[in-house]
Amino acid sequence: MQKENKNFEDLMIDYFSGSISEMDQQYLFDLIKSSSDFKIQFVEMVKLRAITFTAQIESEKKKNYNLLIDQISTVPTFYKSSSWLGNLRRIAAIITLIISVSVASYYVYKDITSQDDSTICFETFAPLGSQTKIILPDSTIVWINSGSSLKYNQAFGKKDREVILAGEGYFEVKIDKTKPFIVHTDSLNVNVLGTIFNVRAYKEDDNVIVNLFKGSVNVSLSKPGSAGLHIMKPNEKLVFSKQTKKIESSEVSASSSALWTTGKLCFVDATIEQISKDLERKYSMKIRIENEKIKKELFSGSLNLDLTLEEILSYIDVDKKFKLNQVGDTIYIGIK
């Protein structure tokens, strides 16, 4: 039994580090389903992982790794084994290295005891003011932007490769010609085999935007049974209007759409009102524009998100006519 426990702990470490093989992953879940003790350990590790990547990491991201170790030492008391506590520290170290961008995210795990892989759901959130990098089981790399979430189930990589995106995500999809990779949003589905693209599908936005960097994607309506609407080519931008249900495409430099993964935002002829939505998500602040003329003003350029929100607003105020007034977590923009 001791050997089986050690094997389980090693599998857990591989699983949370993203280095587990498909065969070992299946064995891990078989162990969890066969033992209530293993199930408790797994669920508690998921809870610990969720706690580890809440928004507090964003505010404390410059602190050293020892602080994280101190937090982990508060693990529930039913873990009597010193070797298990040691493995928790090892797992935490691995997770810290994987999420190397030092941004906040948290994870939800549901129904590990179910026999149906489709009911086992993993969900990753990037709270406002943060972003996170995920490595999916098929080695696909996904960046999730501020205020976004990504879901996939246990069947991912076995029966299919389907994810559900709410918000914005940048995808570097691992090629697998036998299993298309599908991104589902509220309005559109993006179907690919292996490629690089960015999808922006915030619920509160009027448009869904897809930018293709490499390869090709087939974009279709999310409505069941909808045929493919558009096959995109590299450096093409597709804009779907939720109101008119129409698609417009144009040739662009697609790389600018993913600058947010490097701490920058790039805009081409964007209105101040549109820009303010991105800034609200990045800085977790509310922006209220009190002058209609200011809302419609256009701005083109790149914004460095290492600056404060006030510095950003001053930068986009080309004519220096903004009047800023902050009340609590809200910034009001008027005209001088």
TORKOL-4160 file (C-alpha; in steps of 0.2 Angstrom, whole numbers, padded with zeros to 4 digits, m for minus):
336
<pt num="1" X="0000" Y="0000" Z="0000"/>
<pt num="2" X="0014" Y="0012" Z="0004"/>
<pt num="3" X="0021" Y="0009" Z="m0013"/>
<pt num="4" X="0004" Y="0013" Z="m0021"/>
<pt num="5" X="0003" Y="0029" Z="m0011"/>
<pt num="6" X="0021" Y="0034" Z="m0017"/>
<pt num="7" X="0015" Y="0030" Z="m0035"/>
<pt num="8" X="0000" Y="0041" Z="m0033"/>
<pt num="9" X="0009" Y="0055" Z="m0026"/>
<pt num="10" X="0022" Y="0055" Z="m0041"/>
<pt num="11" X="0007" Y="0054" Z="m0053"/>
<pt num="12" X="m0001" Y="0069" Z="m0044"/>
<pt num="13" X="0015" Y="0079" Z="m0046"/>
<pt num="14" X="0016" Y="0074" Z="m0065"/>
<pt num="15" X="m0002" Y="0079" Z="m0067"/>
<pt num="16" X="m0001" Y="0096" Z="m0060"/>
<pt num="17" X="0016" Y="0100" Z="m0068"/>
<pt num="18" X="0008" Y="0096" Z="m0085"/>
<pt num="19" X="0021" Y="0082" Z="m0089"/>
<pt num="20" X="0010" Y="0067" Z="m0086"/>
<pt num="21" X="0007" Y="0055" Z="m0101"/>
<pt num="22" X="m0010" Y="0050" Z="m0107"/>
<pt num="23" X="m0008" Y="0032" Z="m0100"/>
<pt num="24" X="m0002" Y="0038" Z="m0083"/>
<pt num="25" X="m0016" Y="0051" Z="m0083"/>
<pt num="26" X="m0029" Y="0037" Z="m0085"/>
<pt num="27" X="m0021" Y="0027" Z="m0072"/>
<pt num="28" X="m0021" Y="0042" Z="m0060"/>
<pt num="29" X="m0040" Y="0044" Z="m0062"/>
<pt num="30" X="m0043" Y="0025" Z="m0061"/>
<pt num="31" X="m0034" Y="0026" Z="m0044"/>
<pt num="32" X="m0045" Y="0041" Z="m0038"/>
<pt num="33" X="m0061" Y="0032" Z="m0043"/>
<pt num="34" X="m0055" Y="0016" Z="m0034"/>
<pt num="35" X="m0051" Y="0024" Z="m0017"/>
<pt num="36" X="m0060" Y="0037" Z="m0006"/>
<pt num="37" X="m0043" Y="0042" Z="0001"/>
<pt num="38" X="m0035" Y="0045" Z="m0015"/>
<pt num="39" X="m0051" Y="0056" Z="m0020"/>
<pt num="40" X="m0049" Y="0066" Z="m0004"/>
<pt num="41" X="m0031" Y="0069" Z="m0008"/>
<pt num="42" X="m0034" Y="0074" Z="m0026"/>
<pt num="43" X="m0049" Y="0086" Z="m0022"/>
<pt num="44" X="m0039" Y="0094" Z="m0008"/>
<pt num="45" X="m0024" Y="0097" Z="m0020"/>
<pt num="46" X="m0036" Y="0105" Z="m0032"/>
<pt num="47" X="m0042" Y="0116" Z="m0019"/>
<pt num="48" X="m0025" Y="0121" Z="m0013"/>
<pt num="49" X="m0020" Y="0124" Z="m0032"/>
<pt num="50" X="m0035" Y="0135" Z="m0033"/>
<pt num="51" X="m0031" Y="0145" Z="m0017"/>
<pt num="52" X="m0013" Y="0147" Z="m0024"/>
<pt num="53" X="m0018" Y="0156" Z="m0040"/>
<pt num="54" X="m0031" Y="0168" Z="m0033"/>
<pt num="55" X="m0029" Y="0186" Z="m0036"/>
<pt num="56" X="m0018" Y="0188" Z="m0021"/>
<pt num="57" X="m0003" Y="0182" Z="m0032"/>
<pt num="58" X="m0005" Y="0197" Z="m0043"/>
<pt num="59" X="m0002" Y="0209" Z="m0028"/>
<pt num="60" X="0012" Y="0198" Z="m0021"/>
<pt num="61" X="0020" Y="0192" Z="m0037"/>
<pt num="62" X="0037" Y="0200" Z="m0033"/>
<pt num="63" X="0038" Y="0191" Z="m0017"/>
<pt num="64" X="0050" Y="0176" Z="m0016"/>
<pt num="65" X="0045" Y="0158" Z="m0017"/>
<pt num="66" X="0047" Y="0155" Z="0002"/>
<pt num="67" X="0031" Y="0165" Z="0005"/>
<pt num="68" X="0022" Y="0152" Z="m0006"/>
<pt num="69" X="0029" Y="0138" Z="0004"/>
<pt num="70" X="0024" Y="0146" Z="0020"/>
<pt num="71" X="0006" Y="0147" Z="0014"/>
<pt num="72" X="0006" Y="0129" Z="0009"/>
<pt num="73" X="0011" Y="0124" Z="0027"/>
<pt num="74" X="m0007" Y="0128" Z="0032"/>
<pt num="75" X="m0013" Y="0112" Z="0023"/>
<pt num="76" X="m0027" Y="0103" Z="0032"/>
<pt num="77" X="m0022" Y="0093" Z="0047"/>
<pt num="78" X="m0028" Y="0076" Z="0040"/>
<pt num="79" X="m0012" Y="0075" Z="0030"/>
<pt num="80" X="m0001" Y="0066" Z="0043"/>
<pt num="81" X="0012" Y="0060" Z="0031"/>
<pt num="82" X="0028" Y="0071" Z="0031"/>
<pt num="83" X="0032" Y="0064" Z="0013"/>
<pt num="84" X="0015" Y="0070" Z="0007"/>
<pt num="85" X="0018" Y="0088" Z="0014"/>
<pt num="86" X="0035" Y="0087" Z="0005"/>
<pt num="87" X="0027" Y="0082" Z="m0011"/>
<pt num="88" X="0015" Y="0097" Z="m0009"/>
<pt num="89" X="0030" Y="0108" Z="m0008"/>
<pt num="90" X="0037" Y="0100" Z="m0024"/>
<pt num="91" X="0020" Y="0102" Z="m0033"/>
<pt num="92" X="0019" Y="0120" Z="m0028"/>
<pt num="93" X="0037" Y="0123" Z="m0034"/>
<pt num="94" X="0032" Y="0115" Z="m0051"/>
<pt num="95" X="0016" Y="0125" Z="m0052"/>
<pt num="96" X="0026" Y="0141" Z="m0048"/>
<pt num="97" X="0038" Y="0138" Z="m0063"/>
<pt num="98" X="0024" Y="0133" Z="m0075"/>
<pt num="99" X="0014" Y="0149" Z="m0072"/>
<pt num="100" X="0030" Y="0158" Z="m0075"/>
<pt num="101" X="0021" Y="0174" Z="m0080"/>
<pt num="102" X="0017" Y="0177" Z="m0062"/>
<pt num="103" X="m0001" Y="0182" Z="m0065"/>
<pt num="104" X="m0017" Y="0177" Z="m0056"/>
<pt num="105" X="m0028" Y="0163" Z="m0061"/>
<pt num="106" X="m0039" Y="0150" Z="m0052"/>
<pt num="107" X="m0046" Y="0133" Z="m0056"/>
<pt num="108" X="m0062" Y="0124" Z="m0054"/>
<pt num="109" X="m0063" Y="0105" Z="m0054"/>
<pt num="110" X="m0079" Y="0096" Z="m0054"/>
<pt num="111" X="m0085" Y="0078" Z="m0052"/>
<pt num="112" X="m0070" Y="0067" Z="m0052"/>
<pt num="113" X="m0080" Y="0051" Z="m0047"/>
<pt num="114" X="m0091" Y="0051" Z="m0062"/>
<pt num="115" X="m0088" Y="0037" Z="m0075"/>
<pt num="116" X="m0092" Y="0049" Z="m0089"/>
<pt num="117" X="m0077" Y="0059" Z="m0095"/>
<pt num="118" X="m0088" Y="0072" Z="m0102"/>
<pt num="119" X="m0095" Y="0077" Z="m0085"/>
<pt num="120" X="m0077" Y="0080" Z="m0077"/>
<pt num="121" X="m0074" Y="0098" Z="m0081"/>
<pt num="122" X="m0059" Y="0109" Z="m0078"/>
<pt num="123" X="m0061" Y="0128" Z="m0079"/>
<pt num="124" X="m0047" Y="0141" Z="m0078"/>
<pt num="125" X="m0051" Y="0159" Z="m0074"/>
<pt num="126" X="m0040" Y="0175" Z="m0076"/>
<pt num="127" X="m0048" Y="0188" Z="m0064"/>
<pt num="128" X="m0049" Y="0206" Z="m0069"/>
<pt num="129" X="m0031" Y="0214" Z="m0069"/>
<pt num="130" X="m0022" Y="0198" Z="m0073"/>
<pt num="131" X="m0019" Y="0185" Z="m0087"/>
<pt num="132" X="m0013" Y="0167" Z="m0086"/>
<pt num="133" X="m0004" Y="0154" Z="m0097"/>
<pt num="134" X="m0011" Y="0136" Z="m0098"/>
<pt num="135" X="m0003" Y="0120" Z="m0106"/>
<pt num="136" X="m0018" Y="0109" Z="m0111"/>
<pt num="137" X="m0016" Y="0090" Z="m0110"/>
<pt num="138" X="m0012" Y="0089" Z="m0129"/>
<pt num="139" X="0003" Y="0102" Z="m0127"/>
<pt num="140" X="m0008" Y="0116" Z="m0134"/>
<pt num="141" X="m0003" Y="0133" Z="m0126"/>
<pt num="142" X="m0016" Y="0145" Z="m0122"/>
<pt num="143" X="m0015" Y="0162" Z="m0114"/>
<pt num="144" X="m0031" Y="0168" Z="m0106"/>
<pt num="145" X="m0033" Y="0187" Z="m0104"/>
<pt num="146" X="m0041" Y="0198" Z="m0090"/>
<pt num="147" X="m0059" Y="0194" Z="m0086"/>
<pt num="148" X="m0059" Y="0178" Z="m0096"/>
<pt num="149" X="m0061" Y="0159" Z="m0093"/>
<pt num="150" X="m0058" Y="0143" Z="m0102"/>
<pt num="151" X="m0066" Y="0126" Z="m0099"/>
<pt num="152" X="m0063" Y="0108" Z="m0106"/>
<pt num="153" X="m0068" Y="0091" Z="m0100"/>
<pt num="154" X="m0058" Y="0075" Z="m0096"/>
<pt num="155" X="m0062" Y="0068" Z="m0113"/>
<pt num="156" X="m0050" Y="0082" Z="m0121"/>
<pt num="157" X="m0037" Y="0074" Z="m0131"/>
<pt num="158" X="m0045" Y="0057" Z="m0131"/>
<pt num="159" X="m0062" Y="0058" Z="m0140"/>
<pt num="160" X="m0060" Y="0076" Z="m0146"/>
<pt num="161" X="m0051" Y="0093" Z="m0142"/>
<pt num="162" X="m0065" Y="0105" Z="m0138"/>
<pt num="163" X="m0064" Y="0120" Z="m0126"/>
<pt num="164" X="m0076" Y="0134" Z="m0121"/>
<pt num="165" X="m0069" Y="0152" Z="m0121"/>
<pt num="166" X="m0078" Y="0166" Z="m0112"/>
<pt num="167" X="m0067" Y="0182" Z="m0115"/>
<pt num="168" X="m0051" Y="0183" Z="m0124"/>
<pt num="169" X="m0038" Y="0169" Z="m0128"/>
<pt num="170" X="m0022" Y="0167" Z="m0138"/>
<pt num="171" X="m0020" Y="0149" Z="m0145"/>
<pt num="172" X="m0004" Y="0140" Z="m0151"/>
<pt num="173" X="m0013" Y="0123" Z="m0156"/>
<pt num="174" X="m0003" Y="0107" Z="m0157"/>
<pt num="175" X="m0006" Y="0098" Z="m0173"/>
<pt num="176" X="m0017" Y="0083" Z="m0173"/>
<pt num="177" X="m0025" Y="0079" Z="m0190"/>
<pt num="178" X="m0036" Y="0066" Z="m0182"/>
<pt num="179" X="m0044" Y="0077" Z="m0169"/>
<pt num="180" X="m0048" Y="0095" Z="m0174"/>
<pt num="181" X="m0046" Y="0108" Z="m0161"/>
<pt num="182" X="m0063" Y="0118" Z="m0158"/>
<pt num="183" X="m0065" Y="0134" Z="m0148"/>
<pt num="184" X="m0083" Y="0137" Z="m0143"/>
<pt num="185" X="m0089" Y="0155" Z="m0139"/>
<pt num="186" X="m0106" Y="0161" Z="m0137"/>
<pt num="187" X="m0107" Y="0167" Z="m0155"/>
<pt num="188" X="m0094" Y="0158" Z="m0165"/>
<pt num="189" X="m0085" Y="0141" Z="m0166"/>
<pt num="190" X="m0067" Y="0141" Z="m0172"/>
<pt num="191" X="m0061" Y="0125" Z="m0179"/>
<pt num="192" X="m0043" Y="0121" Z="m0183"/>
<pt num="193" X="m0031" Y="0106" Z="m0184"/>
<pt num="194" X="m0015" Y="0115" Z="m0179"/>
<pt num="195" X="m0012" Y="0134" Z="m0180"/>
<pt num="196" X="m0009" Y="0150" Z="m0170"/>
<pt num="197" X="m0024" Y="0163" Z="m0168"/>
<pt num="198" X="m0032" Y="0175" Z="m0156"/>
<pt num="199" X="m0050" Y="0175" Z="m0151"/>
<pt num="200" X="m0059" Y="0190" Z="m0143"/>
<pt num="201" X="m0077" Y="0185" Z="m0137"/>
<pt num="202" X="m0081" Y="0195" Z="m0121"/>
<pt num="203" X="m0100" Y="0193" Z="m0117"/>
<pt num="204" X="m0102" Y="0212" Z="m0115"/>
<pt num="205" X="m0093" Y="0217" Z="m0132"/>
<pt num="206" X="m0104" Y="0220" Z="m0148"/>
<pt num="207" X="m0092" Y="0210" Z="m0159"/>
<pt num="208" X="m0082" Y="0193" Z="m0159"/>
<pt num="209" X="m0065" Y="0195" Z="m0166"/>
<pt num="210" X="m0053" Y="0182" Z="m0173"/>
<pt num="211" X="m0035" Y="0186" Z="m0179"/>
<pt num="212" X="m0026" Y="0172" Z="m0188"/>
<pt num="213" X="m0007" Y="0171" Z="m0187"/>
<pt num="214" X="m0003" Y="0155" Z="m0195"/>
<pt num="215" X="m0011" Y="0140" Z="m0204"/>
<pt num="216" X="m0030" Y="0141" Z="m0207"/>
<pt num="217" X="m0046" Y="0141" Z="m0197"/>
<pt num="218" X="m0064" Y="0137" Z="m0201"/>
<pt num="219" X="m0076" Y="0150" Z="m0192"/>
<pt num="220" X="m0094" Y="0145" Z="m0190"/>
<pt num="221" X="m0109" Y="0151" Z="m0180"/>
<pt num="222" X="m0111" Y="0142" Z="m0163"/>
<pt num="223" X="m0129" Y="0137" Z="m0167"/>
<pt num="224" X="m0130" Y="0118" Z="m0168"/>
<pt num="225" X="m0129" Y="0112" Z="m0186"/>
<pt num="226" X="m0122" Y="0128" Z="m0193"/>
<pt num="227" X="m0111" Y="0126" Z="m0209"/>
<pt num="228" X="m0094" Y="0134" Z="m0210"/>
<pt num="229" X="m0095" Y="0152" Z="m0213"/>
<pt num="230" X="m0077" Y="0158" Z="m0217"/>
<pt num="231" X="m0060" Y="0150" Z="m0220"/>
<pt num="232" X="m0047" Y="0162" Z="m0214"/>
<pt num="233" X="m0030" Y="0164" Z="m0220"/>
<pt num="234" X="m0014" Y="0170" Z="m0211"/>
<pt num="235" X="m0014" Y="0189" Z="m0206"/>
<pt num="236" X="m0033" Y="0190" Z="m0208"/>
<pt num="237" X="m0045" Y="0198" Z="m0196"/>
<pt num="238" X="m0063" Y="0192" Z="m0194"/>
<pt num="239" X="m0076" Y="0203" Z="m0186"/>
<pt num="240" X="m0093" Y="0195" Z="m0182"/>
<pt num="241" X="m0107" Y="0208" Z="m0177"/>
<pt num="242" X="m0118" Y="0200" Z="m0163"/>
<pt num="243" X="m0132" Y="0212" Z="m0168"/>
<pt num="244" X="m0132" Y="0211" Z="m0187"/>
<pt num="245" X="m0125" Y="0193" Z="m0187"/>
<pt num="246" X="m0114" Y="0198" Z="m0202"/>
<pt num="247" X="m0095" Y="0195" Z="m0204"/>
<pt num="248" X="m0082" Y="0206" Z="m0211"/>
<pt num="249" X="m0064" Y="0202" Z="m0214"/>
<pt num="250" X="m0049" Y="0212" Z="m0218"/>
<pt num="251" X="m0030" Y="0210" Z="m0220"/>
<pt num="252" X="m0020" Y="0215" Z="m0205"/>
<pt num="253" X="m0004" Y="0212" Z="m0195"/>
<pt num="254" X="m0011" Y="0199" Z="m0184"/>
<pt num="255" X="0003" Y="0199" Z="m0171"/>
<pt num="256" X="m0003" Y="0215" Z="m0164"/>
<pt num="257" X="m0019" Y="0207" Z="m0158"/>
<pt num="258" X="m0008" Y="0196" Z="m0146"/>
<pt num="259" X="0003" Y="0210" Z="m0138"/>
<pt num="260" X="m0008" Y="0208" Z="m0123"/>
<pt num="261" X="0002" Y="0192" Z="m0119"/>
<pt num="262" X="0018" Y="0203" Z="m0117"/>
<pt num="263" X="0010" Y="0217" Z="m0106"/>
<pt num="264" X="0005" Y="0229" Z="m0120"/>
<pt num="265" X="m0011" Y="0233" Z="m0130"/>
<pt num="266" X="m0011" Y="0239" Z="m0148"/>
<pt num="267" X="m0025" Y="0249" Z="m0156"/>
<pt num="268" X="m0028" Y="0254" Z="m0174"/>
<pt num="269" X="m0042" Y="0268" Z="m0176"/>
<pt num="270" X="m0050" Y="0262" Z="m0160"/>
<pt num="271" X="m0062" Y="0274" Z="m0151"/>
<pt num="272" X="m0058" Y="0280" Z="m0133"/>
<pt num="273" X="m0074" Y="0271" Z="m0128"/>
<pt num="274" X="m0068" Y="0254" Z="m0135"/>
<pt num="275" X="m0051" Y="0257" Z="m0127"/>
<pt num="276" X="m0058" Y="0261" Z="m0110"/>
<pt num="277" X="m0066" Y="0243" Z="m0110"/>
<pt num="278" X="m0049" Y="0235" Z="m0111"/>
<pt num="279" X="m0042" Y="0247" Z="m0098"/>
<pt num="280" X="m0056" Y="0243" Z="m0086"/>
<pt num="281" X="m0052" Y="0224" Z="m0087"/>
<pt num="282" X="m0033" Y="0226" Z="m0086"/>
<pt num="283" X="m0033" Y="0238" Z="m0071"/>
<pt num="284" X="m0049" Y="0232" Z="m0063"/>
<pt num="285" X="m0056" Y="0250" Z="m0063"/>
<pt num="286" X="m0072" Y="0258" Z="m0070"/>
<pt num="287" X="m0070" Y="0271" Z="m0083"/>
<pt num="288" X="m0085" Y="0283" Z="m0086"/>
<pt num="289" X="m0083" Y="0295" Z="m0101"/>
<pt num="290" X="m0095" Y="0310" Z="m0098"/>
<pt num="291" X="m0092" Y="0318" Z="m0115"/>
<pt num="292" X="m0100" Y="0310" Z="m0130"/>
<pt num="293" X="m0087" Y="0318" Z="m0142"/>
<pt num="294" X="m0072" Y="0310" Z="m0132"/>
<pt num="295" X="m0081" Y="0293" Z="m0133"/>
<pt num="296" X="m0080" Y="0294" Z="m0152"/>
<pt num="297" X="m0062" Y="0300" Z="m0154"/>
<pt num="298" X="m0050" Y="0288" Z="m0162"/>
<pt num="299" X="m0033" Y="0282" Z="m0156"/>
<pt num="300" X="m0019" Y="0272" Z="m0164"/>
<pt num="301" X="m0004" Y="0266" Z="m0155"/>
<pt num="302" X="0003" Y="0254" Z="m0143"/>
<pt num="303" X="0001" Y="0255" Z="m0124"/>
<pt num="304" X="0013" Y="0249" Z="m0111"/>
<pt num="305" X="0003" Y="0241" Z="m0097"/>
<pt num="306" X="0017" Y="0244" Z="m0084"/>
<pt num="307" X="0011" Y="0262" Z="m0083"/>
<pt num="308" X="m0003" Y="0267" Z="m0071"/>
<pt num="309" X="m0020" Y="0269" Z="m0078"/>
<pt num="310" X="m0018" Y="0288" Z="m0076"/>
<pt num="311" X="m0002" Y="0288" Z="m0086"/>
<pt num="312" X="m0011" Y="0278" Z="m0099"/>
<pt num="313" X="m0026" Y="0290" Z="m0100"/>
<pt num="314" X="m0014" Y="0304" Z="m0101"/>
<pt num="315" X="m0004" Y="0296" Z="m0116"/>
<pt num="316" X="m0020" Y="0293" Z="m0126"/>
<pt num="317" X="m0026" Y="0311" Z="m0123"/>
<pt num="318" X="m0016" Y="0317" Z="m0138"/>
<pt num="319" X="m0024" Y="0335" Z="m0137"/>
<pt num="320" X="m0023" Y="0336" Z="m0118"/>
<pt num="321" X="m0041" Y="0340" Z="m0116"/>
<pt num="322" X="m0046" Y="0326" Z="m0104"/>
<pt num="323" X="m0051" Y="0331" Z="m0086"/>
<pt num="324" X="m0049" Y="0316" Z="m0075"/>
<pt num="325" X="m0058" Y="0314" Z="m0058"/>
<pt num="326" X="m0056" Y="0298" Z="m0048"/>
<pt num="327" X="m0070" Y="0293" Z="m0035"/>
<pt num="328" X="m0066" Y="0276" Z="m0027"/>
<pt num="329" X="m0063" Y="0263" Z="m0040"/>
<pt num="330" X="m0071" Y="0274" Z="m0054"/>
<pt num="331" X="m0062" Y="0287" Z="m0065"/>
<pt num="332" X="m0073" Y="0300" Z="m0073"/>
<pt num="333" X="m0067" Y="0307" Z="m0090"/>
<pt num="334" X="m0073" Y="0325" Z="m0094"/>
<pt num="335" X="m0067" Y="0339" Z="m0105"/>
<pt num="336" X="m0057" Y="0353" Z="m0099"/>
